[in-house]
Amino acid sequence: MNNSADSSAEAAEVHPLEWDEPEDNRKPPEDRSSVSNRVEKVDDTKLVTGEARYTADFVHDFRSVGRVSVVRSEIPHGRVLDIDRSTAESIDGVWAVLTPDSDVVPESLYTSAGQSYPEPSPWDMHVLHEHVRYVGDPVCAVVAADQPTADRAAETIDVSYEEYDHVVDPDAAFSSDAPQLFEPDEVANEIVGHDYDRNRMAHIEGELGSVSSAFERDDCVVHETEWETIRQSHANVEKHTALAYADEDDRHVLITSTQVPHHTRRQLAHLFDIPIRDIRVKKPRVGGGFGGKQAMVIEPIALACSLAVDRPVLYEASRSEEFGAMRSRHPMRVRARSAVTEDGSIEALELYALSNTGAYGSHGMTVAGNVGSKPLPLYSKVPNVRFEADIVHTNTPQTGAMRGYGAPQGTLALEGHLDVVARDLDLDPIAFRQAHYMEVGDLDEIAGMMGGEGAERRIRSCGLDECIERGKAAIGWDEIEQPDDPDCHRGVGMALSAQGTGVAGDELGGAQLMLNEDGSFHLHVGGVDIGTGADTAFVQIAAETLGCSPEKIVIKSSDTDVTPFDYGAYASSTTYISGMAVRKAAAKVRERLFEWASRMLDAPIGSLIAADDRIHHETTGESVTFEDIGYESMYGEDDREHIMATGSHSTDESPPPFAAQFADVTVDTTTGEFTVNQLVVAVDCGVAINPGMAEGQIEGANHMSYELAVSDGIAVGADGAATVESFDEYGLPSATETPPIEAILVETHEPTGPYGAKSVAEVPTNTVPPALSDAIADAVGVRIRSMPITPATLRDKLTE
Amino acid sequence: MHVELTINDSPRALFVDESESLATALRRAGHTEVLCGCDGGTCGVSKVFVDDEVRMACGMDALEADGSTIRTVQSLGTQGALHPIQQAFVDHHAVQCGFCIPGMIIEAAALLAENPDPSPETVRAAIDDTLCRCTGYQKPVRAILDAAERLRTQPEAADGVIADE
C-alpha cells in the first residue's frame, strides 16, 4: 500500500464524492411501483407444488442415463501405484472405468475456483489424481447403468499406493520440516507469496500508515487476542449434481447445479480443449449454493464420463462426499492487535490470519484477503492499519468460497477484540466503536490496501447509526432482566460488520429485454438465481424501469447458449451488478417505447411518462398501452421494429452494506448450558428491492452464522479425513435448535446501485460468533475465543 | 419385483429393486417432486404420506410400501390452485431454494390435520427433522402458523387430501 498524496488524489478521482446518478434511480417510497414491494417470488408456485426442476430431475428427458460413482483416496497423502479395475469392468451394467491415464481425462492442471480469468487461485488440481493429498481425493470414476451397480463396482476397485507422510495441523504444516504437498512442477498460475517448501500457497499483506510506530507509542497500550474458527460445511440440501450429454449438434451440454455457469463453460473449454462455443452450461433451479457451487467441482468428472461412454451421464455426489470431498469454509486462526490510548482512541489495528486451505488452493488467497479487507474498513477513522495472512496446505478436505468469504473469520477476531478492549478499559462497547467507524463521504483506503481484490472506495451510504439504534431497541439492550435462578445469568452482546457489493473492478453482468406484441416482455439475464430470489429482483427492477407490472415479464436466466454473459452468483454481486445490467436494458427499451408512443399519440417525448403498462401524456391524460405499441411496432403499416435492448454492467464500485448484530443469552453457571433467547440483526442494504426476500436472506445468513458459533463443523481425524458423513453427524441447527431471529431492514440509498440497492446476503453471516461470545462475557465474565461455543467449553472456562 | 401403489389417487405398479428406497422408485416413476438430500432418512426433504403417515421416502424400502397409498406434495394443490399451506409459504416469502419445501409442507399438513391451532413451539417441533439451509426457519414457521389460521377460517380452501380425512 502506498499512502502517498498522489495515490489518494488518484483514488479520489476514480471514486469522486459526487456520483452521476440517473434522476429516476432515486425514488421516494411512494413513487415506487415495483421496487421495495413484497412481490411474489417468480418461481415460488412451482417450488411449493414440487413442479420445479433441479438438475437430477432432467434424467427423465433421456431414455438411458449413466450414473457415476467415484473412487476416492483412502490415504491422506501418497501416490497411486496401481489400480486394479478388472472385477469392476466384468460386472454387468458397468459401462466404463476412468483412471487418471484414461484418454478422456485431461492431463492439464486447473483450479475448481469459479472466478474471473485468469483465476486468482493456483492451478493445482487434476480431474483424477495420481498424487493424492487428502482422504477423499478422486482417483477413479465408474460409469454404470444405474447407481447401485456403479457403487458396487467402485467398491471392487483396488488401488495400491506409495504412502507419504502427511500433516493435518496448519501450524505444523507451515514449516520446512513438514511433509510437502506440492512439487514445483505440480502447480501453475502460482499466487503471490507462495512457498511450497513450507506448504504455503500464498502470502498477502498490506498496511496503511505505520502500525509498528503506533505500537511503540508511550501513550498507547497494545492489546492482543487470538481467535479460531471451525471448518464449516455449506450443507446445501441439494447435493452437487451435474448431467452431461451431447446434443443433436454434437455439442457438449451440462445441466448443472452451479453458481457460475459462464466460468464453468470457460474452465471446461480450457481443461478439455473444446471451443467455448461448443459447450453449453444450463443452470436449472438450484437447491442452495452458499459458495460451495462457486466452483467447478464435479462437472469435469461428469463430462469425462459422458465422453467415455458417449451417452448422457449424471453424477450426483453422495451426502458423505458433500461433507468429505466437496468444499468447506477455511478454518482459521486470527490474531488481533490494537494500540489504544487510555481514553479509548484506537491508534492502530492489526489482523494476522493463518488460513488452512486444505489440500488445494481454490479461493485460498482471495478468501484470506477478505479476512482483512471486509471487516477492517469499518473502522476507517483508525489511522494505522495492517493486515497479513499466510495460507497453508494441509492433508485435509478441500476448502473454497463460502458465504461471507473470509469476513466471518475476520469479524470474529476484530469485533471480539474490540469488545475485549472496551471491557478492559471500561468503555461502552458501542460508543467505542462509534468513535471510529466509517460515515458517508469517507474515502475508504483500507479496503484497497492490499491492492487488486478490493479498491479504495468512496462511502456514499451508511445506515450504521440507525442499525445500532433499532437493534438495541429490539433486543432490549438497556433493560435486560436477570432470571430468578441464582445460577443463571443473562447477558447481551453485539457486533458490527461491513461486507462489499461485488468484487470492485472485477465483475460483469449482461441482460437482454424484448417486447412481445401483447405488451409483455422476455427478459434474459446471465445472472444466477440459486434460490436467492435473484430472478424476482431482476423482474422487479425491469418492471420499475418500464412502468409495467412484474407479471408481464417472463424471465430466463443462466443458460450460456441463450442468455448474456455473467460472472455468476458470488461476492454479493447479483442484484447490484446483474440488476444494473437489467436496469440499463430496460431504460433503453423504455426509450423505444417513448419513441413509438410519441408517434402514436402525436406528442413530444418530453411530455410522456411510463406507468401501469402504458405510456401516458402527462397533461392530456391520453395514453397508449404497451400492447398497442407491441402490435403497432410489429405489424404496423409504416415502420416496423422489434423493440429490444441489451444492458451490460461493470464497475469499480463495491459499496459496503452494514449489519449490527445483537444476541441475548442466558447461561447456567453450574452446567455451562446456555440458551440464546433472541438474535436481532439490523441490516443496511440500501433500498431492499424485495423486503420479504431480503429478510429471508438475513434470517438465513444469521442461522448460518449461529451455526458457525455453536457447531463443531466438519471435524477431521488424525489422518485428516472428515469424520462427518451424514446430516446426523453434522451440527446444522434444526428448527427447535435455532433461536428466534429478528431481521430489521434499515433503508439507505446507494446511488451506484439499481434504485439504491446494495448487497444483503453475506453481511449477516459474519456477526453471530462475536456477538454471542460478547453476550456470554456480559452474562458470566468468561470469554470464548475458539469456536465453537459449547456447554462443555463454557463449563471448562467457568471452572478455571 | 414390483409393488402396487396408489400414488396421488392413481393406481400404479412399479418395478423396484430389492434394496431401493421408496424415493428412488417414486422418482423413477416421474414423481420428481419427491426430492432427496441425504441418501437415507435424515434430512426430511423426501417426506410423503404413506397411508396417511408422514414418512421419509428415502429412508424407507420401496418393497415396504407395497399396497400402500402414497400422497406427495402434488396431492395438495396445483400452481393454479394452491393449497392454503402452499399459498402461505408463497405469501410469507418462506421459500428460497425450495428444495426442503415439499417435505416441510407435507409435515405442516400432517400437523395441522392433527392440531389446527398450534403454538410456534409446536410448529418448530413438527418440522424439527426437516432441515433447511436457506431460511433459518423463521418464515416457514410464520407461514405454517398463518396457514393454520387460514384453514380454521376457510376450511373449504383445502379440498385436498387433508380435508378429506
HADDOCK unambig.tbl for C-alpha pairs under 7 A between the chains (distance, minus, plus):
assign (segid A and resid 40 and name CA) (segid B and resid 90 and name CA) 6.76 0.50 0.50
assign (segid A and resid 40 and name CA) (segid B and resid 91 and name CA) 6.86 0.50 0.50
assign (segid A and resid 44 and name CA) (segid B and resid 90 and name CA) 6.01 0.50 0.50
assign (segid A and resid 44 and name CA) (segid B and resid 95 and name CA) 6.78 0.50 0.50
assign (segid A and resid 45 and name CA) (segid B and resid 79 and name CA) 5.36 0.50 0.50
assign (segid A and resid 46 and name CA) (segid B and resid 79 and name CA) 6.31 0.50 0.50
assign (segid A and resid 47 and name CA) (segid B and resid 98 and name CA) 5.47 0.50 0.50
assign (segid A and resid 48 and name CA) (segid B and resid 86 and name CA) 5.70 0.50 0.50
assign (segid A and resid 48 and name CA) (segid B and resid 101 and name CA) 6.27 0.50 0.50
assign (segid A and resid 48 and name CA) (segid B and resid 102 and name CA) 6.18 0.50 0.50
assign (segid A and resid 49 and name CA) (segid B and resid 73 and name CA) 6.11 0.50 0.50
assign (segid A and resid 49 and name CA) (segid B and resid 74 and name CA) 5.63 0.50 0.50
assign (segid A and resid 49 and name CA) (segid B and resid 77 and name CA) 6.67 0.50 0.50
assign (segid A and resid 49 and name CA) (segid B and resid 78 and name CA) 6.18 0.50 0.50
assign (segid A and resid 49 and name CA) (segid B and resid 79 and name CA) 6.52 0.50 0.50
assign (segid A and resid 50 and name CA) (segid B and resid 33 and name CA) 4.17 0.50 0.50
assign (segid A and resid 50 and name CA) (segid B and resid 73 and name CA) 6.57 0.50 0.50
assign (segid A and resid 50 and name CA) (segid B and resid 74 and name CA) 6.59 0.50 0.50
assign (segid A and resid 50 and name CA) (segid B and resid 102 and name CA) 6.18 0.50 0.50
assign (segid A and resid 51 and name CA) (segid B and resid 33 and name CA) 6.13 0.50 0.50
assign (segid A and resid 57 and name CA) (segid B and resid 32 and name CA) 5.97 0.50 0.50
assign (segid A and resid 235 and name CA) (segid B and resid 133 and name CA) 6.85 0.50 0.50
assign (segid A and resid 236 and name CA) (segid B and resid 133 and name CA) 6.37 0.50 0.50
assign (segid A and resid 237 and name CA) (segid B and resid 37 and name CA) 5.16 0.50 0.50
assign (segid A and resid 237 and name CA) (segid B and resid 99 and name CA) 6.83 0.50 0.50
assign (segid A and resid 237 and name CA) (segid B and resid 133 and name CA) 6.78 0.50 0.50
assign (segid A and resid 238 and name CA) (segid B and resid 37 and name CA) 5.38 0.50 0.50
assign (segid A and resid 238 and name CA) (segid B and resid 99 and name CA) 6.68 0.50 0.50
assign (segid A and resid 239 and name CA) (segid B and resid 37 and name CA) 6.40 0.50 0.50
assign (segid A and resid 286 and name CA) (segid B and resid 97 and name CA) 6.35 0.50 0.50
assign (segid A and resid 287 and name CA) (segid B and resid 97 and name CA) 4.98 0.50 0.50
assign (segid A and resid 287 and name CA) (segid B and resid 98 and name CA) 6.66 0.50 0.50
assign (segid A and resid 287 and name CA) (segid B and resid 99 and name CA) 5.21 0.50 0.50
assign (segid A and resid 288 and name CA) (segid B and resid 97 and name CA) 5.64 0.50 0.50
assign (segid A and resid 318 and name CA) (segid B and resid 39 and name CA) 6.87 0.50 0.50
assign (segid A and resid 319 and name CA) (segid B and resid 38 and name CA) 5.32 0.50 0.50
assign (segid A and resid 319 and name CA) (segid B and resid 39 and name CA) 6.45 0.50 0.50
assign (segid A and resid 530 and name CA) (segid B and resid 97 and name CA) 6.38 0.50 0.50
assign (segid A and resid 531 and name CA) (segid B and resid 96 and name CA) 4.69 0.50 0.50
assign (segid A and resid 531 and name CA) (segid B and resid 97 and name CA) 3.51 0.50 0.50
assign (segid A and resid 532 and name CA) (segid B and resid 96 and name CA) 5.73 0.50 0.50
assign (segid A and resid 532 and name CA) (segid B and resid 97 and name CA) 6.71 0.50 0.50
assign (segid A and resid 533 and name CA) (segid B and resid 96 and name CA) 6.72 0.50 0.50
assign (segid A and resid 692 and name CA) (segid B and resid 93 and name CA) 5.71 0.50 0.50
assign (segid A and resid 693 and name CA) (segid B and resid 93 and name CA) 6.10 0.50 0.50
assign (segid A and resid 696 and name CA) (segid B and resid 135 and name CA) 5.77 0.50 0.50
assign (segid A and resid 699 and name CA) (segid B and resid 135 and name CA) 6.04 0.50 0.50
assign (segid A and resid 699 and name CA) (segid B and resid 136 and name CA) 5.44 0.50 0.50
assign (segid A and resid 699 and name CA) (segid B and resid 138 and name CA) 6.94 0.50 0.50
assign (segid A and resid 700 and name CA) (segid B and resid 134 and name CA) 4.98 0.50 0.50
assign (segid A and resid 700 and name CA) (segid B and resid 135 and name CA) 4.19 0.50 0.50
assign (segid A and resid 700 and name CA) (segid B and resid 136 and name CA) 4.40 0.50 0.50
assign (segid A and resid 703 and name CA) (segid B and resid 136 and name CA) 4.92 0.50 0.50
assign (segid A and resid 727 and name CA) (segid B and resid 42 and name CA) 6.36 0.50 0.50
assign (segid A and resid 727 and name CA) (segid B and resid 43 and name CA) 6.70 0.50 0.50
assign (segid A and resid 728 and name CA) (segid B and resid 42 and name CA) 6.51 0.50 0.50
assign (segid A and resid 734 and name CA) (segid B and resid 128 and name CA) 5.54 0.50 0.50
assign (segid A and resid 734 and name CA) (segid B and resid 131 and name CA) 6.13 0.50 0.50
assign (segid A and resid 735 and name CA) (segid B and resid 124 and name CA) 5.19 0.50 0.50
assign (segid A and resid 735 and name CA) (segid B and resid 127 and name CA) 6.59 0.50 0.50
assign (segid A and resid 735 and name CA) (segid B and resid 128 and name CA) 5.01 0.50 0.50
assign (segid A and resid 735 and name CA) (segid B and resid 137 and name CA) 5.90 0.50 0.50
assign (segid A and resid 736 and name CA) (segid B and resid 124 and name CA) 5.43 0.50 0.50
assign (segid A and resid 736 and name CA) (segid B and resid 125 and name CA) 5.96 0.50 0.50
assign (segid A and resid 736 and name CA) (segid B and resid 128 and name CA) 6.02 0.50 0.50
assign (segid A and resid 741 and name CA) (segid B and resid 138 and name CA) 6.79 0.50 0.50
